[in-house]
């Protein structure tokens, strides 16, 4: 099996959907960079982990599906649709694009772009 951008992203989103932060972090190199919507850049496992811990605490449910992709070597632009579910069972749809770079089957960089106005 290939460890290209789409394959790494699919495995990562399966683990994120399971809300397993340890498994999510296994998809990142220790010195990786994560740019969240709004532009805040997190570097390294500790900073990136804090983002996922907050997301999992606020939204116990998540599913993601890739709907389009452009992949060139170890870089990819992955368009996705998703749905977050909060503690009251309310669903919050989202869509966006992640620009990713992988090395040795793990992310070195993830830049996530989506409109957060509809996600409380």
NORLINQUI-V663072 format. One record per residue. N is the residue number from 0. RES is the residue in three letters. SS is DSSP state (~ for helix, > for strand, _ for the rest). PHI is phi as a letter, one per 20 degrees, with the letter a starting at -180 (NA if undefined). Layout:
N	RES	SS	PHI
N	RES	SS	PHI
This chain:
0	UNK	_	NA
1	UNK	_	f
2	UNK	_	d
3	UNK	_	f
4	UNK	~	g
5	UNK	~	f
6	UNK	~	f
7	UNK	~	f
8	UNK	~	f
9	UNK	~	f
10	UNK	~	f
11	UNK	~	f
12	UNK	~	f
13	UNK	~	f
14	UNK	~	f
15	UNK	~	f
16	UNK	~	f
17	UNK	_	f
18	UNK	_	m
19	UNK	_	d
20	UNK	~	f
21	UNK	~	f
22	UNK	~	f
23	UNK	~	g
24	UNK	~	f
25	UNK	_	f
26	UNK	_	e
27	UNK	>	d
28	UNK	>	f
29	UNK	>	g
30	UNK	>	d
31	UNK	>	f
32	UNK	>	d
33	UNK	>	c
34	UNK	>	d
35	UNK	_	e
36	UNK	_	g
37	UNK	_	n
38	UNK	_	n
39	UNK	_	f
40	UNK	>	d
41	UNK	>	d
42	UNK	>	c
43	UNK	~	n
44	UNK	~	g
45	UNK	~	f
46	UNK	~	f
47	UNK	~	f
48	UNK	~	g
49	UNK	~	g
50	UNK	~	f
51	UNK	~	f
52	UNK	~	f
53	UNK	~	f
54	UNK	~	f
55	UNK	~	f
56	UNK	~	f
57	UNK	~	e
58	UNK	_	c
59	UNK	_	f
60	UNK	>	c
61	UNK	>	b
62	UNK	>	c
63	UNK	>	b
64	UNK	>	c
65	UNK	>	f
66	UNK	>	d
67	UNK	>	a
68	UNK	>	b
69	UNK	>	c
70	UNK	>	c
71	UNK	>	c
72	UNK	_	m
73	UNK	_	e
74	UNK	>	c
75	UNK	>	b
76	UNK	>	d
77	UNK	>	d
78	UNK	>	e
79	UNK	>	c
80	UNK	>	c
81	UNK	>	b
82	UNK	>	b
83	UNK	>	e
84	UNK	>	c
85	UNK	_	e
86	UNK	_	f
87	UNK	_	e
88	UNK	_	n
89	UNK	_	f
90	UNK	>	d
91	UNK	>	c
92	UNK	>	f
93	UNK	>	b
94	UNK	>	b
95	UNK	>	a
96	UNK	>	c
97	UNK	>	d
98	UNK	>	e
99	UNK	>	c
100	UNK	>	c
101	UNK	>	c
102	UNK	>	b
103	UNK	_	l
104	UNK	_	m
105	UNK	>	c
106	UNK	>	f
107	UNK	>	d
108	UNK	>	b
109	UNK	>	c
110	UNK	>	d
111	UNK	>	d
112	UNK	>	c
113	UNK	>	a
114	UNK	_	e
115	UNK	_	e
116	UNK	_	f
117	UNK	_	e
118	UNK	_	d
119	UNK	_	f
